[in-house]
């Protein structure tokens, strides 16, 4: 390949990362509450037991292999971008940037929407907090691999797979991992046939979006066309998934270790953990301990690790799952660049594991050294 051809390729990649429909610059204000520790799970414990728990939690704190901030060199914290998750990325990235700078890391904000992607060659490594398309789907990972720049998180393959809900689920099915039954939808789909196959209620999802964008719960046949119309605005690929009635969990994985499981409970338990519940409401409850038995929590952690490894995910990420009323676990999806504000799910699990937010960001970045 000639030098000119290489430059042409980079120019096309830069344009792709900048390109998208106009998106408002207003940032979503994340006001989710601090993690809710289940009062019932804590009731009746003696002060001695609490002290022992604190001691055990502290012993789990991860010791990073990087001892001095200068070892990281010049770091680009990439966030913002042009996806539908831009506002969330701006919040996550700002929190990560502040955490790294608090610890003396030479870290700088880099926004591909406003900067030429080739400028990343000036940096020694990248902390990727670019949620959604362009940053979480393998595109940025490919650019950084081409530039030979170390980056946080998964590579091209896992990122591309993880951003595609259908292919992720097909892979999990092929590996014998339990995931909720689903069907691809088009404008010509026979809605009655979908209901016959999957039952009701259903959850309708864009295949290539995160943060629950474009998702709708469908309770009856007549609601399907409108739900499809909402989802297809985010892209041509749309899926229907069987609604799992039960409890929702998220499992954070860092360095191939599953952290304490979090149970999510939206105020409206008949609905799902949607964009509003994640970012704009303050009535969602989070439970650590999650309320599962020790055996069930271990089983869910092992299932999540198997799902994480199946897509070749690396470094850090999150698996979302449900437990139905019969006690069976069902994988929903994987997130390879999860939210990273001080109120997001990854920091919650890390805190329960013995790491504060600054230490968490340092530890994730240290994986690039």
N, C-alpha and C positions, 0 to 999 in steps of 0.2 A: 504494500500500500504506500503511495507517495505521501510526502509531507502535506501537499495541498489537499489530497483526499482525506487525510486525517483531520486537517483543520476544518474541512467542509462538514465532516461527521460531527465534530465538536460544536460547530455553529448550529447544526440542526438540533442537537441535544439541548443546547442553550435556549433555543427558541421554544422547544417543547416544554421545558421547565417553566418558562415565563408565560406560556400561552394558556388562556382559559377565559371563561366568561367573566365580565367585570364583577368583582365581589366587594362589598362594602368594607371600608377600612375600620369600621367600628369593631372594637374588641368585645367578645362575649365575656361578661363578668361571671366568673365561676364563684358561686357562693355556697357550694355544697358544705355541709357541716363537717366538723371533725369526726373521725371514726367513732361510732357508737359502740361502747363495750356493753355487751348484754348484761343487764343488771342481774337477771336470774342466774346466769352462769357464774357470777361473782358472789352472789349472796351466800352468806354462811361461812365464807373462808376466813380463817384466823389470820391475824397479822403475821404470824410466823410463816404461814403458807404464802402470803403475799410477798414477803421478803425473799423467800426461796424462789418464787416465780420470777421476781425481778433479777435475782442473781443468775438464774438459768438463762433468762432472756439476754442479759448482758454478755454472757459467755458465747452467744451465737453471733455476736457482731463480727463482721468479716474484716480481716486484716488485709489491707491492700498491698500488693507487691511494689507499688510506687510510693516512695517515701517523700519525695521532694517535687514540688510543682514544676520545677524547671525541667524535669524529665519528660513532661508532656510537650514541651516546645510551644509553638504557636498553634492555638486551637480555634477552629471555626465551629461555632454552635449554629447549625443550620436550622432555621425555623421561619415560619411565615408561608411563603410559597403562594400558589394560585389555586389550590384545591378548595373544595367546599368546607374543608376543615381548617381553613386559614386562621380563623379567629381563635380556635382552640390551640393551634400550633403556636400562635403568638404568645398566649398565656404560658403554655408549657415551656417554650424556649426561653422566655424571659426569666422564669424561675430557675431553670438549669444554669443559664448564663450567670445569674447572680450567685448561685451556690458555688460555682467554680471560681468566680472572681473573689468571693469571700475567703477562699483558701489559697489565694495567690497564683492561680492559674492564669496564664496569658491568653484569655479567651475573648473572642469577638463575635458579635452577631453577624450572621451572613444570611441574607434573604434573596433567594433565587428569583423572586418576582422583580426585584429592583437592581440586581447585580448580575454581571456576566459570570456564568458558571465556571469559566476557565480561570477566574481569579482565585478559585480554591487551590490552585497550584502553589499559592504563596504560603499555604498552611502545612503544618506537620501532621495534623490529624483532624478528624471531624467528629463532633458529637451531633448525631442526626436526631432532630426533634421535629422533622418535617412530616406531619401527619397527612395521610391521604395520598391521592395520586401525585406522582412526581417525586415523592420522597419515601413512600412506603411500599411501592409496587415494583421495585427493582431498577427504576430508571436512574435515580441518584446513585444507587449502589453500583450500577454499571459505569457511570462517569467516574466515580471515585476509584473503582478498580482499574479503569483505563489510566487514570492519573497516578496509580500506585500510592494512594493516600489511605492510611489506616482509618477505619470508621467503626463506630459503635454499632452493635446489633447484627442482624442477619445479612447475608449476601444476596446476590441477584435471585437465585432460585427460590429460596424461602420467602423472600419479599414478594416476588411475583405470585407465588402460590397463595401466600397468606392474604393477599389483597383480593384474590378471586375466591369468593365463598364456595362456589360450586366445585371448583377443582380441588379445593381443600377437603371438602366433604367426600368427594369421590376417592381421593387418596386415603382418607381415614377409613372409608368403607372397605377399600382394597386391603388395608392393614388389619381389618377385623375390629376396628375401634367404633364404639357405638356413637352414632350421630343422628340427629333427628331426620326422619324421612323428608324428602323435598322433591320439587319438580320445577323445571324451567318454564317460564311463561313467555308468550308472545301475544301480539294483538289478536291473533287468530285462534288462541287457545280456547278449548271447550271448557268453560268454567265449571260446569257440572261434573265433568270428568275429573277435574282437579279435586273437587270436593269428595267425589266418590273414592278417590285414591288416598287422600290425606285426611279427610274428615274436617270438622270444624270444632273450634276456631282454627284460623291460619294466621301466620305472620308473613307479610309480603315484604321482600327486601330487594334493593338494588344489589347486584352481585359485586360491584366494585366500589362500594362506599364504606366508610367507617363512622363511628360516633352515632350510630343508629339513624343516620340521615336518610330520609326517604322511606322509612319503614312504617307500616300500618298493620294494626291487628284487625282481622276480618272475622266477624261473628256470624255472618250469614252470606249466602250466595250472592245476593244483590249488591253487596259491598265490594266484591272482587274487581269489577271494571274500574272503579274509582281508585282503589288501592294500587292497581297496576299503573294507572295513569300518573299517579304521584311518584311511584318508583321509577318509571321509565324516563322521567325528567332528568334523572341522574345518570342515565346511560341506557343503552339498548338491552343489556342483560338484566333480567329480573327473575327472581325465584319466589316460589311459595314454599313455606316450611311448616310442617305440622306443629301446632301449638302444644307445648309441653306444660301441663298444669302441675305446678309444684314450686320448689324453691330454687332460686338463682344463685350461682356462685361464680367467683372469679379466682383464678389461680395464677399468681405471679411466679415467673421462673427467671432466675438469675444464676449464671454460671452452672447451668444444668442441675439446679436445685429448686425444688418446689417450696415456696415460702408458705406461711400460714394461710389457710383458705379464708376468704372473705365471703360472707353471705350478704346479698343485696336485697333490700326490701323497699320498693317504691311505696309511697303513701297509698296509692291506688293499687292494691295487690292483684286486681283483675287485669291490669295493664302490664306493660313491660318497661324495662329500664331504658327509656328513650332519651333523646337529646335534651329535652327539658329537664328530666330527672337528673341527668348527668351533670349539667352545666348551669341551669338557670333556676332550679328549685332548691329549697333548703329543708325539704321534708322527707328525703330519702334516708333510710337507716342502713348502717353498715355494722356487721357483727363479727368481731374477733374476740374470743373464739366464735366459730361459725355455727355451732350448735350440733354438728355432726358427732357421732361417736368417734373415738380415736381410730378404730378400724376403718370406718367409712371415709374419714378424712384422709387417711393414708392411701386408701384405694383411689380416691379422687385425685390425689397428688400424683400417684403412679400413672393413672390414665392420662392425666394432663401432660406429664413428662413424655409419655409415649407419643401423644399427639404432636407435641412440640418437636420431638426428634424426627417424626415421620415426614414433616415438611422441610427438614434440614435447617430449622431455626437455630440461631446461635446467640450467645451473649445475654440477652434479656428479652422479655416479652410477657404476654398474658394470654391465658386460655379462659374462655367463658363457657360455662356449662350449666345444665339444669338437672335437678333430681325430681323425677315424677312421683306421683302419689304412692306408687308401689315400691319406691326406694331405688329405682334404676337411675343411673347417671347417663346423660346425653350431652355430647360435645356440641357446642354451637359454632364457635369460630375462634380464630387466633388473631392476636394483635401484635405485630412485630415492632411497632413504634408507639407504645401506649402513652396516655396522658402523663405529664410529669409536673403538674403544679403541686404545691404542698398539700392539696386536698384530694389529689387523685388516688387511684387504687394501688398503683405500684408503691408510692411512698407509704401508704397505709400498711401494706404487707411488710415492707422493709422495717418500718417502725416496730411492728410486732416481732420482727426477727432480730431487733437490737441495733438498727441503723437509723440515724436521723437523715434528713433530706440532703444535707451537704455531703455526708459520708457516702450516701447512695450514689450521688452524681459522680463523686470522685471514683468510686469503685467501678461504675459502668465505664467511665472514661479509661480507667486503668487497663481494661480488657484490650485496648488498642495498642498497648506497649509490648 
